[in-house]
Structure formats: structure tokens, C-alpha cells
Amino acid sequence: MESAPRITPELLSWVQSALARELQALERGHEAVVEHLHVLAKASDTRLQTPEKPELELGEISIVEHDASEPFQFESERSVAPTKSEAKRPTTIRRSPSSLKDSLTLDDGPQKPFWHPDRFVQSCGFEVFFSFLIFLQAVSMAIEVQFTGLQWGYELQYAGYTVPASEAWPGVPAFLQAIEMFFGCCFFMEMVLKLCGLGREFFHDLWNWFDSSLVMLWLVDTLLTSLPIETPFLRLIRLMRLIRLVKLVRFVQGFDSLIVMTTALLHSVNALLWVAVIMMMVQLLFALLLNQVLMTFVTSSMFEFSVDEQTQLFEYFGTFPRAMLTMFQMTLGTWVPVARILQEVVSPIFNLFTILHKVTVGFACIGVINGVFMQETMRVAQTDDVIMMRDVARKEKIHSKKMNDFFQYTNRSGSTITRSEWNAVMGNAGARHWFAAQGLPMQDPDLVFDLLDQDKSECVGMEELLRG
């Protein structure tokens, strides 16, 4: 029987060096494939319009037999190097996507000229500008409400309103009329620019329909002063455009909490519907019960109630809407006044009912409902695409800052960290604990340095540190 070959240190050394060469060859082949895929991706827009066979498919890459003493090489039906036409294509740097749609869509065709409305009507700055105008319009409406209130208080001879509004705030009516004309012209220009820039896509957004209807109503109101629609009501409808401000928070950094709240409210409509059904059923039961019991007490000859006492009971439980409002007051508002009236006017026995209602409905049911909404908020925060991308970007930024601080602390010889500097810092327990706090435990600093040193130069640069 043939004996097994003896494993010698020379054999182990040869196997280790051969595996190292193959690993380096695999890394170079991987980088070549990624580079060529990047070249193909840059030409994807042109190839989508004029389909042609790709110059290199992933399936065409094959590994050939090679000598163990030679570096491991990749071969394909053509070289991975870009062609002359590909090399002449300009390399463009794309901005980071601000939404999931931006990150998953390709650029649609050649860039339009700078003067084309489509270049800026879809920009964040355009939305910010007109949202700021909407906010200013709300401020002007607040000034108008205050001016109208001053005049109303003067006509009522209310305390402190001794002069008419035209004397207290002179010139305000003319200012409000001019500013209303300014806002109307600005929003009309917004509609025209969007029509020119978006084309047919303008009619695919419900917000554009809403804005256009408001602009048309303003035009009719301006041209025809005898319009039967009340002008204050029309201006109040325009305030609904303030809801558009919520869209901006998805493009502005630092508004993650507001995004979570608004998105959670949007996704909680279904849960809110069932909450409303349950609350209405419970409150309906208690309202009808109290109304019937109190009517029995009032109409019974065994009990005598004065007119004032009957009036108090009627104000809280006399009709179905009053009884329902009282039950919601006991659940969500001040329940003590209702309990006091039932105790003093009818009987102290009703204290058991009011306390039982507050404990079961006011505490238990409302607590469960709050917990459901809290769970929905956390679920939205963990699954919303924009929030997830922002969270990843924030973590990458924090990681880059921390690694840069570590690089500046460790580097003493130039633009790289040498192995001696690395070992000197890693010899400190505080540095190892700091890396462990980042989720990077340092069990073997030399091995970590070898992994970071991708070019085997015995030095680690800032880019290598970040990639590692």
C-alpha cells in the first residue's frame, strides 16, 4: 500500500504562495470585470435607444487552465480594456440620488439645454421657492384676518378696540390687494413653466390639477368682480397648498423625524379607520346607556329634579349628539365635571360608572391605540426607502469622519500609515476598545493591517482605511 505523501514545510510554503498568487489574480480579474461593467453602464443610455449586442457578457468570461507557478489570469473572447469609442466617451460624475426613484432609474437621454424649463421645474430649488411663496401667502392671510378682527372688535365696541382698523393699521388694505396680485401672477407663471417643461407629464400629477384650478379661480375672481364665490373662501382654499410643504422634507437633510411622522400618518389610515369604528361602537353603547338611565330617573315619580338640574342633565345627555360628545369628553378630555354633575344631581352611585369608564376606555383602550400607532411609526421608520437611504448615508458619513480622525491621530510620517505606526497605536488598549465600539473588534492587528493594505506596500492610505 502506497504511503501518504509527507507534508513538509516547503510544501506548505509553496501551497501558501500559490494560493496567494491565485487570490491576487482573482482580485485583478474582478477589478477588470467591474471596470468593464462600469464602461458598459456609462453607455447604457445610448444602447437602450439603439440596441446592439454587448461587447462582453458575463457568461462569456471563462477561466482557463494555467500553471500553478504562473499568476492566475482571466481570459474572455475579447479584452476587458475599453474600445477607442468607449474611451472617447466623457466620464460624468452623477450626484447622489435623493430618493429611491432617482437611485433606480437611468438618465433619460441627452441633457436638455440650460434654458429649457424642464431643467429647473423639477429641481428642488424650484419647489423650495414656490413653497416659500405659499408660506408668505399664509402670512399675508394672517395679516388680513387680524385686520378684519380689529374692525369687528371696533364694531362690537369690545374692550380695547377703540379705533377702526383703517386708522389702527393704515395702508393695509392696499398692501393686501397688491400682495394678492403678486402671488397670483407668481403662481400663474409657475403653472405656465410647468406646462412648458413637463408637457404631458403635467397632467399626471394631482397636485398640478389642484394648483391649476386655484390659478383659474384667481383669474376669474380678478377679471370678474361679480363672481358669486366669496373671496375669503377662495383664499382659504389656496391655503391648502401649504400641504405641499410636506413634500419638501423628503429632500432636506435633518428632517428625518418629520418624515417619520408624516409617513406614519399616511400609512396609519387603515388602522385609524378601525380605531374610529371601535371607539364609535364603545362610545355609542355608553351614550345610549346613560341617556336611557337618566331619562328613567327624570321621568320617574320616585325622583324629583329641579328645572336647573334637568337643564344640566339635558345639556350633557339630553340628545344623542350631546350624549356622544359627553362620552368623548370623558374619554379624551376633562371627565371630572361630568362625574361631579352625575354625583351631585343624580346619585353617588354613578361614580362607579364614570370611574369604570375612565379606567377601561380612557386608560386601557387609549393606551392600546397609542401603542398600535407607535408600532406603526417604528415599522414605517424601518421600511421607508427614503429614511433607509438617509440612515445609510448618515452612517457612512459618521464612519468616514471617525476613520479620518483616527487617520489624523495615527499618521505621523506623511499621507499613509506605516505598519510600525499601526502596531504602536494598536498596542494601546484604548485604541482597540475604540475600534470595538465601532463594531470592529481588533483580535489580530497585523491581520487587519494586511487586509487593509491592498496594494501590499506596507502602508495604508485614507482610501484604503475607508474601504476596509
C-alpha positions in Angstrom: 0.0 0.0 0.0 1.4 3.3 -1.1 2.1 5.6 1.9 0.6 9.1 2.0 2.9 11.9 0.9 4.7 13.6 3.7 3.7 17.2 4.3 6.9 19.3 4.6 7.3 23.0 5.5 8.5 23.6 1.9 5.2 22.1 0.6 3.1 24.2 2.9 5.1 27.3 1.9 4.6 26.5 -1.8 0.9 26.0 -1.4 0.6 29.2 0.6 2.4 31.2 -2.1 0.4 29.6 -4.9 -2.9 30.4 -3.1 -1.7 34.0 -2.6 -0.9 34.4 -6.3 -4.3 33.0 -7.3 -6.0 35.3 -4.8 -4.2 38.3 -6.3 -5.1 37.1 -9.8 -8.7 36.8 -8.8 -8.8 40.3 -7.4 -7.3 41.7 -10.6 -9.8 39.8 -12.7 -12.6 41.0 -10.5 -11.4 44.6 -10.8 -11.2 44.2 -14.6 -14.8 42.9 -14.8 -16.1 45.7 -12.6 -14.3 48.3 -14.7 -15.7 46.9 -17.9 -19.2 46.8 -16.4 -18.8 50.4 -15.4 -17.9 51.3 -19.0 -21.0 49.4 -20.3 -23.2 51.2 -17.7 -22.0 54.6 -19.0 -23.0 53.6 -22.5 -26.4 52.1 -21.3 -28.5 55.1 -22.4 -27.2 55.0 -26.0 -27.6 51.3 -26.2 -31.2 51.5 -24.8 -32.1 53.7 -27.8 -30.1 51.7 -30.4 -29.9 48.1 -29.2 -26.8 46.2 -30.1 -25.1 43.1 -28.8 -23.0 43.9 -25.8 -19.3 43.7 -26.4 -18.8 41.5 -23.3 -21.3 39.4 -21.5 -20.8 38.0 -18.0 -21.4 34.5 -19.4 -18.5 34.9 -21.9 -15.9 35.1 -19.1 -14.1 31.8 -18.7 -11.2 30.6 -16.6 -8.5 28.6 -18.5 -6.1 26.1 -17.3 -2.8 27.5 -16.0 0.4 26.6 -14.4 0.4 26.9 -10.7 3.7 28.8 -10.9 2.1 31.4 -13.0 -0.3 34.1 -11.8 -4.0 33.2 -12.1 -5.4 35.0 -15.2 -8.9 35.7 -16.6 -9.5 35.2 -20.3 -12.5 36.1 -22.4 -13.4 36.3 -26.0 -12.2 39.9 -26.1 -10.1 42.0 -23.9 -11.6 43.7 -21.0 -10.0 47.0 -21.9 -12.4 49.6 -23.4 -12.5 50.2 -27.1 -11.5 53.5 -28.7 -15.1 54.6 -29.0 -15.7 53.8 -25.3 -12.5 55.5 -24.2 -13.6 58.7 -26.0 -16.9 58.8 -24.2 -16.7 61.5 -21.5 -16.9 60.3 -17.9 -19.6 62.0 -16.0 -20.0 62.2 -12.2 -23.6 61.7 -11.1 -24.9 63.3 -8.0 -26.1 61.1 -5.2 -29.8 60.1 -5.5 -32.2 61.9 -3.2 -34.9 59.2 -3.5 -35.4 55.6 -4.4 -36.7 56.6 -7.8 -33.6 58.5 -8.6 -31.4 55.6 -7.5 -33.2 53.0 -9.6 -33.7 55.0 -12.8 -31.3 55.7 -15.7 -30.7 59.1 -17.2 -33.3 59.6 -19.9 -31.4 60.6 -23.0 -29.3 63.6 -23.7 -29.3 66.6 -21.4 -31.6 69.4 -22.5 -30.3 73.0 -23.0 -29.9 75.1 -19.9 -32.7 77.5 -20.9 -35.3 74.6 -21.1 -38.0 74.9 -18.4 -37.7 71.2 -17.7 -34.1 71.8 -16.3 -35.4 73.8 -13.3 -39.1 73.0 -12.8 -38.2 69.6 -11.4 -35.4 70.9 -9.3 -35.6 71.1 -5.5 -34.8 74.9 -5.7 -37.9 75.5 -7.8 -40.1 73.7 -5.3 -38.5 75.5 -2.4 -39.0 78.9 -4.0 -42.7 78.5 -4.6 -43.3 76.7 -1.3 -41.8 79.8 0.3 -44.2 81.9 -1.6 -47.1 79.8 -0.3 -45.8 80.4 3.2 -45.7 84.1 2.6 -49.2 84.0 1.3 -50.3 82.3 4.5 -48.6 85.2 6.4 -50.5 87.7 4.3 -53.7 85.9 5.1 -52.9 86.0 8.8 -52.4 89.8 8.5 -55.8 90.1 6.7 -57.5 88.1 9.4 -56.0 90.3 12.1 -57.1 93.4 10.2 -60.7 92.1 9.9 -60.7 91.2 13.6 -59.7 94.7 14.6 -62.6 96.1 12.6 -65.0 93.5 14.0 -64.0 94.3 17.6 -64.4 98.0 17.0 -68.0 97.5 15.6 -68.8 95.4 18.7 -67.3 98.1 21.0 -65.2 95.4 22.6 -62.8 96.4 25.3 -59.5 97.6 23.9 -60.8 98.1 20.3 -61.5 101.9 20.3 -60.4 102.9 16.8 -61.4 101.4 13.4 -59.0 99.1 11.6 -58.3 101.6 8.9 -56.9 104.0 11.5 -55.1 101.4 13.6 -53.4 99.9 10.5 -53.5 102.5 7.7 -52.5 101.3 4.3 -53.0 97.6 5.0 -55.9 97.1 2.5 -53.9 98.5 -0.4 -50.9 96.4 0.6 -53.0 93.2 0.9 -54.5 93.9 -2.6 -51.1 94.4 -4.2 -49.6 91.3 -2.5 -52.5 89.2 -3.6 -52.0 90.3 -7.2 -48.2 89.5 -6.9 -48.9 86.0 -5.5 -51.5 85.3 -8.2 -49.0 86.3 -11.0 -46.3 84.2 -9.5 -48.4 81.1 -9.3 -49.7 81.7 -12.8 -46.1 81.7 -14.0 -45.4 78.5 -12.1 -48.3 76.8 -13.9 -47.0 78.1 -17.3 -43.5 77.0 -16.7 -44.6 73.5 -15.6 -46.8 73.2 -18.6 -43.8 74.1 -20.9 -41.3 72.0 -19.1 -43.3 68.8 -18.2 -45.6 68.6 -21.2 -48.0 65.7 -20.9 -46.5 64.7 -17.6 -48.0 67.8 -16.1 -51.4 66.2 -16.2 -50.3 63.1 -14.4 -49.9 64.8 -11.1 -53.0 65.6 -9.0 -51.2 68.5 -7.3 -50.8 70.2 -10.7 -54.5 69.9 -11.3 -55.2 71.3 -7.9 -52.8 74.3 -8.4 -54.2 74.9 -11.9 -57.8 75.1 -10.5 -56.7 77.6 -7.9 -55.0 79.7 -10.5 -58.0 79.6 -12.8 -60.3 80.6 -9.9 -57.9 83.5 -9.1 -58.0 84.6 -12.7 -61.8 84.5 -12.8 -62.0 86.3 -9.5 -59.7 89.0 -10.7 -61.4 89.5 -14.1 -65.0 89.2 -12.9 -65.5 91.0 -9.6 -69.2 89.8 -9.5 -68.1 86.2 -9.1 -70.6 84.5 -6.7 -67.8 82.8 -4.8 -66.7 84.6 -1.7 -63.1 85.9 -2.0 -62.2 85.0 1.6 -63.4 81.4 1.0 -61.3 81.3 -2.2 -58.2 82.5 -0.3 -58.9 79.8 2.3 -58.9 77.1 -0.3 -55.5 78.4 -1.5 -54.1 77.7 2.0 -54.5 74.0 1.2 -51.4 74.4 -0.9 -49.5 74.5 2.4 -49.8 70.8 2.4 -47.2 70.8 -0.4 -44.6 71.9 2.1 -44.7 68.4 3.5 -43.1 67.1 0.2 -40.1 69.2 0.8 -39.0 67.5 3.9 -38.1 64.4 1.9 -35.4 66.4 0.1 -34.0 68.3 3.0 -31.4 66.7 5.3 -32.2 66.8 9.1 -36.0 66.3 8.8 -36.0 62.6 9.4 -38.3 62.9 12.4 -40.8 64.9 10.4 -40.6 62.3 7.6 -41.3 59.5 10.0 -44.3 61.3 11.5 -45.9 62.3 8.2 -45.2 58.9 6.6 -46.5 57.1 9.6 -49.8 59.1 9.5 -50.1 58.3 5.8 -49.6 54.5 6.4 -51.9 54.6 9.5 -55.1 55.4 7.6 -56.2 51.8 7.7 -55.5 51.4 11.4 -57.1 54.8 12.1 -60.3 53.6 10.4 -60.6 50.6 12.6 -59.8 52.7 15.7 -62.7 55.0 14.8 -65.1 52.1 14.3 -64.2 50.6 17.7 -64.3 53.9 19.5 -67.7 54.8 18.0 -69.2 51.5 19.0 -68.0 51.7 22.6 -69.0 55.4 23.0 -72.3 54.7 21.3 -73.0 51.9 23.8 -72.2 54.1 26.8 -74.1 57.1 25.4 -77.3 55.2 24.8 -77.0 53.5 28.2 -76.6 56.8 30.1 -79.3 58.5 28.2 -81.8 55.8 28.9 -80.9 55.5 32.6 -81.1 59.3 33.1 -84.4 59.6 31.2 -85.7 56.9 33.5 -84.6 58.8 36.6 -86.0 62.1 35.3 -89.4 60.8 34.2 -89.9 58.6 37.3 -92.2 59.9 40.0 -89.8 58.5 42.6 -87.3 61.2 42.0 -87.7 65.0 41.9 -85.4 67.2 39.9 -85.5 71.0 39.7 -85.6 72.8 36.4 -81.9 73.8 36.7 -80.9 70.2 37.4 -82.9 68.9 34.5 -81.3 71.5 32.3 -77.8 70.4 33.4 -78.6 66.8 32.6 -80.1 67.8 29.2 -77.0 69.8 28.3 -74.8 66.7 28.7 -77.1 63.8 27.9 -80.4 65.1 26.5 -80.0 64.2 22.9 -77.9 61.7 21.0 -75.2 64.2 19.8 -75.0 65.7 23.3 -74.5 62.3 24.9 -71.9 61.2 22.3 -70.0 64.5 22.8 -70.1 64.0 26.6 -68.7 60.4 26.3 -65.8 61.6 24.1 -65.2 64.4 26.6 -64.9 61.8 29.4 -62.5 59.8 27.3 -60.3 62.4 25.8 -60.9 65.5 27.8 -61.9 66.5 31.3 -64.1 63.8 32.8 -64.3 65.2 36.3 -67.0 67.9 35.6 -69.3 65.2 34.1 -68.7 62.9 37.1 -69.4 65.7 39.6 -72.7 66.5 37.9 -73.9 62.9 37.9 -72.8 62.6 41.6 -74.4 65.8 42.9 -77.6 65.8 40.7 -78.5 62.2 40.3 -76.7 59.8 42.7 -73.2 59.0 44.0 -73.7 55.5 42.6 -72.8 57.0 39.2 -69.2 57.4 40.4 -68.7 53.7 39.8 -69.8 54.1 36.2 -67.6 57.2 35.5 -64.5 55.6 37.1 -65.1 52.3 35.3 -65.4 54.2 32.0 -62.3 56.2 32.6 -60.2 53.1 33.6 -61.4 50.8 30.8 -61.9 53.3 27.9 -59.8 56.3 28.9 -56.7 54.3 30.0 -56.8 50.8 28.6 -58.3 51.4 25.1 -56.5 54.7 24.5 -53.2 53.1 25.7 -53.6 50.2 23.3 -54.4 52.6 20.5 -51.3 54.7 21.2 -49.2 51.5 21.3 -50.6 50.5 17.9 -49.7 53.9 16.4 -46.2 53.7 18.0 -45.6 50.3 16.5 -46.8 51.6 13.1 -44.4 54.5 13.4 -41.5 52.3 14.1 -42.4 49.9 11.3 -42.5 52.8 8.8 -39.2 54.1 10.1 -37.6 50.7 9.4 -39.1 50.1 6.0 -39.4 53.6 4.3 -37.0 53.8 1.4 -36.0 57.4 1.8 -35.4 57.0 5.5 -33.4 53.9 5.0 -31.2 55.5 2.4 -30.7 58.6 4.6 -29.8 56.3 7.5 -27.2 54.5 5.4 -25.8 57.8 4.1 -25.6 59.2 7.7 -23.8 56.1 8.9 -21.3 56.3 6.1 -20.7 59.9 6.9 -20.1 59.2 10.6 -17.8 56.3 9.7 -15.8 58.5 7.3 -15.4 61.2 10.0 -14.3 58.7 12.6 -11.8 57.0 10.3 -10.5 60.4 9.3 -10.0 61.3 12.9 -8.2 58.0 13.6 -6.0 58.5 10.5 -5.0 62.0 11.6 -4.2 60.7 15.1 -2.2 57.7 13.8 -0.4 59.3 10.8 2.9 60.9 11.8 5.0 60.2 8.7 3.0 61.7 5.8 0.0 60.7 3.8 -0.1 57.0 4.9 0.0 54.8 8.0 3.0 52.5 8.2 2.9 49.1 9.9 5.0 50.4 12.8 2.7 53.3 13.4 -0.3 50.9 13.2 1.2 48.5 15.7 2.2 51.3 18.0 -1.4 52.6 18.1 -2.9 49.1 18.3 -0.7 48.4 21.3 -2.8 50.8 23.3 -5.9 49.2 24.8 -7.9 52.4 24.4 -7.5 52.2 20.6 -8.7 48.6 20.5 -11.6 49.5 22.7 -12.4 52.4 20.4 -12.5 50.1 17.3 -14.6 47.6 19.2 -17.1 50.4 20.0 -17.4 51.0 16.2 -18.2 47.3 15.8 -14.7 46.5 14.6 -13.0 44.3 17.2 -9.2 44.1 16.8 -8.3 40.5 17.7 -5.2 40.4 15.3 -4.0 43.9 14.4 -1.4 42.5 11.9 -4.0 40.6 10.0 -6.3 43.6 9.9 -3.4 45.7 8.5 -2.7 43.1 5.8 -6.3 43.2 4.8 -6.3 47.0 4.6 -3.0 47.1 2.7 -4.5 46.0 -0.6 -1.5 47.1 -2.7 1.0 45.3 -0.4 3.0 48.5 0.1 3.3 48.1 3.8 1.4 51.4 4.1 -2.3 52.2 4.4 -3.8 55.3 2.9 -7.0 57.1 3.8 -9.0 55.5 0.9 -7.8 52.0 1.9 -8.8 52.7 5.5 -12.3 53.8 4.5 -12.8 50.8 2.1 -11.6 48.4 4.7 
